[in-house]
Amino acid sequence: MRDSKKIFTSLVRVKGINANVVPVRSNKPIDKNLLIECSKALSRIHVGTPLKIGDIICRNILNTGVDIICTKNILK
């Protein structure tokens, strides 16, 4: 039986810096059926700096209980 969940990885836009995006991932595996909807939800998000690894970008995405967290430090 195949696992129907996986860690979601993506990029989120950042306001006001040269690096236009920051890499993010889910803190827990998420249903594969929701990956496209997660991408659509994150496409509407713009975050500000500073960002640290582990900062929560989106809490409880799509009411799944899964948080989207930052995976790179961006100071300015």
N, C-alpha and C positions, 0 to 999 in steps of 0.2 A: 504494500500500500504506500503510495507516494504522499509525502508531506505537502499539504496545500498551503503552507505558510512560508514566508521568507522575509529576510531583513530587506526593507525598502531603502534604496539610496537614490539621491537626486541632488539638484542644485536649487538654491533660492537666491533671488536677486537682492543686492545690497545697495542701499541709497548712499550716494555721495562719495564714492571712492573709485579708484582706478580699477580695482578688481571688482567686476560687476556682479559676480556670483560667489556664493560660499557653498561648499559641499555639506550635505546633511544626510542623516539616516534615521531609521526608526529605532527606538530603544528596545523593542521587542519584535518578533516576527509578526507579519500581518498577512491576512488572506491574499492569495495571488489574484483573486477576483476583484480586489479593491485597488490594485496598483495604479491603474489608469485614472481612477477617480482621485486617488491621492495626488497624482501628478497634476491634475487639473486644479485641485484645491491649492497646492503649493505655488502654482503659476500666478495666483492672485496675491501672493504675499511678497512684501518688500520689507527688509529688516534694516535697522540702523546699526552703526558701530558704537562701541567696541563689542566684539563677539569672542567668547572663549569656548574651547572644546567642552561639550557637555551642556551648553546653554540650550534651553528649550525654545525652539522656534515656533512650534505649534503643539498645543496640548490637546490630547484626546482627538486626534484627527478622525474625522468621519464617525465620531462616537464609537470608536473601537477600543478605547482605553490605552491606545498607543500614542506616545509622544514622539515628535520629530525633533532631533537634537543636532546641534552644530558639530562638525568634525574638524574644524580648522580655526585657529586663532586669527582674528583680524582686529588689529588695534586701532587703525584709523584708515 
